[in-house]
Amino acid sequence: MFRCVGRNNTDMSKGTRSALAVVLLVWSLFAFPWFDKGCDIAEAYTAVIRYGVPEGLEPLPACYG
């Protein structure tokens, strides 16, 4: 029913897993200020890509539309 696949065929390397974990951690650290200013989680993560990190009391376009 299930077949064991060799280690080199499907497994991610340890370096790739570590890099993805670091990227997710950094992205989460940048998303937290948006979440703290009133965005929901999806808007916060998207805002990091679109606008970067919020600065001061500027209008937050990510949270309003």
N, C-alpha and C positions, 0 to 999 in steps of 0.2 A: 504494500500500500504506500508507505513512505520510503523514499530512497535517501540515503545519506549522501550529501554532495560534498565533494572535497573542499578543503579549507580555502584554497585559492580561487575557487569558482564563484562563490557568492558572498563570502564574509568580507566586511569592511576591514581595512587595516586599522591597527590601533591608533596610528597617527591621524587617520581620517576621522575616526570617532572623536578623538581628542579635539581636533580642529573644529568639528561641528559643535561640540559641547561649548567650546570657548566662544564661538560666534553667537550661539544662542544666549549665553550668559551676558555678553556685551550688548546684544540687541535688547535683552530684558532690562539691563541697567539703563539704557537710553530710553526705553519705553516707559519706565516708572514715572518720570516727571510728567509725562502726558497723562498717565492714569491718575496721578495725584492732582492734576488740575481739572479733572472732571470728565475726561474721555473714558469710554468703556474700553475693555481690553483690546478688541479688534481695532478700534480707532487709534489706540495708543501705539500698537505695533506698526500700523500703516503710516502713522504720522512720522515715525522715525525715518522711514524710507522717503517720504515726501518732503518733510520740513526739517528734519534733524532734531536736535534737542531744543526745547523751548527756552527762551531767554527772557527773564524778568516778567513783566506784566503785559507783554504784547498780546494783541488779539490772537486767539487760537483758532485758526480756520479749520483745523482738523476736527475739532469738537463740534463745530456748528454746521457741518454739511458735508 
